[in-house]
Structure formats: structure tokens, C-alpha cells
Amino acid sequence: MKTAGSNIVAVARSWLGTPYRHQGCLKGVGCDCLGLVRGVWQEIHGHEVRQIPPYSRHGRDVEGAERLLEAAATYLVPRNVPVTGNLEFPGSVVLFQLHGKLPPRHCGIIVQDNGFIHAQERLGVIVTPFNRSWRRRVHSIYDF
């Protein structure tokens, strides 16, 4: 029997190779980082979270970033761990601050091998290791 975390990771891995599409949320067709998390949520829970209002591609869009935090607080359970410590929580959602002190603007799903799955422009849905650069951008971690 799979644990919830390993089931979430398995579903997220099934999205690997999906092309990047801003505001997309269709496995194999296209998604962005939020679309990936929404799509995995839908596969796990059997329903869509809610209709997401349009958001900018621009990384410094504070309003869009605040909506990401609001959605995380509404639908996910915060994992109260120091973000500088161990990040090995397979199946948890990780939020990243990409621009200094601005709210988090990027997200992914943690996998077992000290990495995370996310959608990246020009690359699509990929697994990326938690290198030093990504670790310093971690804002918070949530559970489905």
C-alpha cells in the first residue's frame, strides 16, 4: 500500500514531460507550476480546487503571488519546519520566493531523491535537485 506522499509523487511524476504553458493545467498538453499542483490535486482528490483568476507571467506580480499564498493557506496544510533544514517530505508542495522579499511566485512538489517536480518555462515539467540556489529560495512547505 502506498503512503499518501508516495501516491502524490507517483501522480506528479506522471506529469513529467508535459510542456510549459502559462496558466495551463492539462497533463501531456501544457501547464505552469501552479497548473501542475492543481492537476495533481485534482487527480488525488477527484475535483478541481476552484477556478483560478488570470495571473501575470511577470515574476514581480505581487497580486498574483499573494493569490498563490492565499490558495496554499486555503487548500493545503502548512508543514511547520525550518525551511533551511531537511526538505525530504515526498508529496509536499514547496513554495519559492524568486525575487528578494516579494511573496512566493513559484511552486513544485517534493520527491524522494532530494529534489522537486515543477514546470519551468522552455523545459516543461521536470525534476530538479534541491541545489543551494533553490534551497535559499524556499519560502514554505505544505501538505495536500
N, C-alpha and C positions, 0 to 999 in steps of 0.2 A: 504494500500500500504506500502510495506517495504522500509525503507531507505536503501541506499547503504551499510551502516555499518551493519545493521541487516541482510541484504541479505548475505554479506560476512561471518558473524558469522554463519549463518544457514548452508552455504556451508561448512565452516570449521568444524562445529560440525558433519556433515555427514561423516567426515573422522575419527572420534573418534573410537578407537579400531583397526585401521589399524596397522599392525605390523611394527616394525622398520626395515628398510632395507637401508643400506648405498647407496646413490645415487639413490634410488628408487623414483618413482613418480606415483604410481598406488593405487587409493583408494581401500581399502579392501585387497590389495595384499602386499604392502610394500612401505614405504617412510622414508626419513630422514627429518630433519627440513626444508631444502631448497626444497625438493620434495613436502612437504606439501604446502608450499607457492606457488610453481609453479603449483601444481594441482588445488588449489583454484583459482589462477589467470586464469587458462585455463577454468575452469567451469564458471567463471564470464565473461570473455572476449571472450570465444569461440575459442581461439587459444593458442598455446604454445608460451612462451616468446621468447626463442631461444634455440638452443642446448647448453647445459652446458658442458664445458670440464670436464674431470675427476678431482676429488679433493680428497685429503687425508682425512682419518678418524682422523688423528692426530690433536689434538686441537691447537697445536702450529704452524700449517702450515700457515705461513704468506701469501704466494701467494694465497692460496685458500680463505683466509679471505679477501684479497684485492679484489678478484673477487666478493665476496658477497657484499661488499660496492659498487663496480662498477655497479653490476646489480641493486642494490637498487637505485643508482643515475640515472641510465638509464631508468628504468621502473616504479619507484614509485615516489611519490611527498613527499618531506620532510615535516614533521609537526614540525614547529618551536616552540617547547615548552621545558621548562626546564625538563630534564629527571628525576629530583628529585621531581617533583611536581605530579599533578594528572595524572594518567595513564589510565583513563577511556575514551578511544577512541575506542569503539567497531568497529571491522573490520580493524583497523590499524595494520600494520606489525611492530613488535618491534625487534630490533637487540641487541644482548647481547655480551659484552666482557667477555669471560670466563677466560682469563689469563692476569691479570695485564694490562699493557699498549699495548698489542697486539691488532690488529684490531678485530672487532666483528666476531664471529665464529658460532653463534647460532641465530636462529630466531623463531618467533612464531606470532600468530595472537591474538590480544587483544579481550576479550569477555566482556560482560556487568558486570559480577559479580566480578570485580576487579581481574581478572585472565587472563590467556592466554592459547591458544591451541598450542601445539608443539609436535614434535616427539622426543622421548627420548629413547636412547639405552635400551634394555631389557624390556621397558614398552610400546613402540609404541606411537600412537597418544593419548594424554591425555590432560586434563585441569589441570593447575597448578595455585595456587593462587600466587599473587604478594607479597610474603613474603619479609622480609628485605634482605635476601640473593639475591633474584632475582632482587629486586629494585636497589640494589647497582651495579649490572652488566649491567643495561640498558645503551646502547650506544646512540641509536637514534630511532625515530619513523617515519614511513612513511605511506602514504595513497595509496591505489590502484589507 
